[in-house]
């Protein structure tokens, strides 16, 4: 196996000559992590829009600054 041009031996396979490092391959499902990141991004975007609206309303004198 090679990554970015660097050869590696795979654990449990016949070692290649001249290759010192051995690695394992592991399948990972990153779907749940990506979904959580997408939700966090959407939440941040919503909060940013809300904050910008509140600031604009204050600047225009259309909102009570005490609220």
N, C-alpha and C positions, 0 to 999 in steps of 0.2 A: 504494500500500500504506500502511496505517496501523497503528501499534502504540501502544496506550494513548492513542489519540486524536491522535497525532502523525503527520502524513503524511510519507512518504518516497518518493522516486523509486526505481524499480527499474533497476539497471544493465542496459543493452541495450533498454530500453523508451523510448517517447516521454516526455520530461520533462513534469511538470505545472507549470503556472504558479504562481509564488509558493512553490514548494517547493525549498529549497536543498540538503538532504542527499540523497545517493544511497546505496543499500544493495544488497547482493546477497543472494540466498536460497541456502542450502546445506542439503541434507538430511543429517542425521547419524543414524547408528544408535547409540543409547546403550545397547543391550541388553547388550553385554559389560561396560560400566562398571557398569550397575545390578546385574548378576549378581555382579561382584566385590565391590561394596558389600554386597550381601545376604550373601555368604559371610563377609566380614569382620565383619559384625554378628553372624552366627551364632557365629563363633569367639569373639568378645568375650563373648557371652552364656554360652557354655560355660565359658570361663575364669572368669567371675564366679561362676557356680554352683559350680564346683570350689573356688574360694577361699572362698566362704561355707561350704561343707561342711567344709573343713579348719579354718576358724576355729571353727565350732560344735563339731567333734570335740575340738579343743584346749580349748575352754571347759568341755566336759563331762568332760575328763580321759580321753577314750577314744582319744587318739592320742599318739604319741611326738613331742614338740616338736623332737627332733633330726633327724627324717626329712624 
